[in-house]
Amino acid sequence: MRENEIMKDKTASVYLAHPYMQSLNHAIYYRVLETLNRGKVETFSHDLYNEGFNPLLTVGELGFDESKDPLVLQYAEELLESDLLIFIHPNWWGQPPAILKGWIDRVIRPPYAYDYPPELSPGDPPVQKLSDKVGMVFNTSNTPGPRENSYFGDPLENTWKQCIFGFCGIQMSYRTMFRTVAGSSQEIREGWLDEVEAAVAGEINKMP
């Protein structure tokens, strides 16, 4: 759905992947939407669980053909239209939840986020189609920072910065992890939400 009815020059897409409506992820999502609304940014907002998105890649989507799923086509159209792409999800096993991983499989693919036109030689990098966009990721975790970095190596950092954003041409990106969520006080959570607001407002101010 669109959070603003009046078309604006600035456009964002926001994606939430968490099944529990009382989660910190939901609070982050709504703070992001409030901040975008105040900044007069046209916003495509998607709670993937609430929308019942099917994350299963189809046989027809394995190649370069357009998807036959109207929802996938909608996501792809909004993706290409947006200046700012914001993803909100927990750290589950060093990965996004399956519903968001499936969204990536079905939307961040040819011919939308990148493509391989016939004139490319085998092994050439793809044509990047998101190079004019900014990516933001807000993660939550119950793993302390030192253990995440020293033992697990923060796999989400590489997934977003290199495997997804970098591959599709997004050079300007922002990612932060809020931890540890379990046992955190309301005061700490409010501080995290203020950090989210400041980060999003900062990106809005950079928009032409």
N, C-alpha and C positions, 0 to 999 in steps of 0.2 A: 504494500500500500504506500501511497505518497503522504508524507507528513505535512507537506505544504501544498495547497491547491493552486497557488499562483506560481507560474513558471519563473524561475530565477536564473541568473547567469551562472551561478555556482551550483554544482550538483554532486551529491554523495550517495553511495550505496552502503548500507550497514547490515551486517549479517551476524545473527546470534545463534550459537549452537550450545544449548544447555537445556535439559529436560525439566529442571525444577524451577518453577516460577518464582520462588522466594530466594533464589540463588544470588550471590554477589554478581554473577555474570548478567543477570537480568537488571540489577540496579545499575551496572555499568552501561548497559544497553540504553536504558531510559535516560541516563544522564547524557549520553552521547546525543540522543535524539533531541533533548531539550537544548543542548548547546548548539547544534546545527540549526534548530528552529530560530533561536535568538540571533544567529548569524545570517539568517535569511537564505539558507542553503536549501535548495530543492532536494528532498531526501526520499530515496527508495529504501524502506526498512523491512527487514525480513527476519522473523523468528522461525528458523527452519523446522523446529519440532512442531510449533503451533500450526505451521502451514502444511504439515504432513508430507514434507519433501521426500521423495523416493531416492535414496542415494545409490541405487544399483545401476551401474553403467550397462547400457544395452549393447547388444551385438552391433546394431546399426551405428552406435556412437564410437566404435573402436577406430574407425577410419577418419576421413576428412569431411564426411557429409554432415549437413545440418541435422540436429536432433528433431525427432517427431513429437517430442514432449512440449506442449505449450508453455509449461512452467519453466523449463530449461531455456526455451527461446526468450522468454521474458527476462530471466536473469541475465542472459547473454546480452540482450539489447541494453539493459540498464547498466551492465558492466562497462560496455563501450561508451555509453553516454556520460558516465560519471567521471568527475575530476578526482574525487577522493573515495577510496575504498577502505572500509573499516570492518575488521573481523574481531569478534569477541567469543572466546571459548576457553574452557579449562584445559590444563595439561593432563591428558590421560595417556599413560604409558609413553610419554614423550611425543605424543601425536595429538592432532585434533580429534574430537569425537567422530565416530563413523559417519554420522549424517553430514558433517562438514567435509570430511575426506571424500565422500561420494559427490558432494556438490563440486568440489575441486575437479574430480575425475570427469564430471559431466559438463562443466561450464568452462573451466580453464583448459581448453582444448581447441584444436582447429575446428572450424575456421574463425573462432571468436578471439581468444586471448593471444594466439600466435598461429602461424600458418606456414605451410611448405608449398609455395607455388611451383608449377612445373619447371620453371627455369633454374631452380636451385639444383646443385649437384648433390649426389649422395654424401652424407656426412656434413653438409653445410649447416650452420645454425639457422634456426627458423626466422621468419619475419616476425619481429616483436610488435604487438599491436596495443600494448598498454603503456608505452614509453612516455606518454604525456600525463600519467596519473601518479598520485601519491598513495602509498599503502600504509595503513595503520593496523596494528594488532594489539589487543589487550588480552592477556592471559592471566589465569589464576592457578595457584598450585598449593599443595600441602608439603612440598619438598623444600627444605631449607636451601638457600642460595648456594652455600659452599658445597653441599652434597650434589646439587643439580649440576654445578659447573665442573667439579673435579671428578665425580664418578660417572654421571650420565652425559656430561658434555653439552648440556642444553641443546638437544636435537631440534627443538622448535625454532631456534634462532636460524639454523642453517636451512630448515625446511621453508620458512617464510622468506628470508632474505635472499637466498640463492636459488633454491629449487622452484619457488613459485614466482616471487616478485622479480628477481633477477632474470629468470628465464624468459619472462614475458616483457621485459624492458623497463620495469619499474625500478628506478635508481633511488628515488627519494622515498624512504620508508622510516617508520617509527614503530618500535615494539617495546612493550614493558610487561613484566610479570609481577603480579601482586601475590605475596606470600608472607607467612603461611596463613591460609584462610581459616582453617580449623582452629578454633579458640581465639580468633582475633576479636578485639572489642569493637563496639559500635563506633567509638571515636577513631580508631585506626581505619575502619572501613570508610568513614566519612572523609578522612584524609585521602584515601585512595581515590574516591569519587571526585574530590576536588582536583586531584592530579590528572584524572581523565579529562575533566572539563578544561583544565588549563592546556593540555596537550592538543585537544581538538580545536579549541579557540585559537591556539597558535597557528595551526594549519589553515584555519579559515582566514586568518589575517594575512597569510602568505599568498592566498589565491588572487589572481589578477582581477 
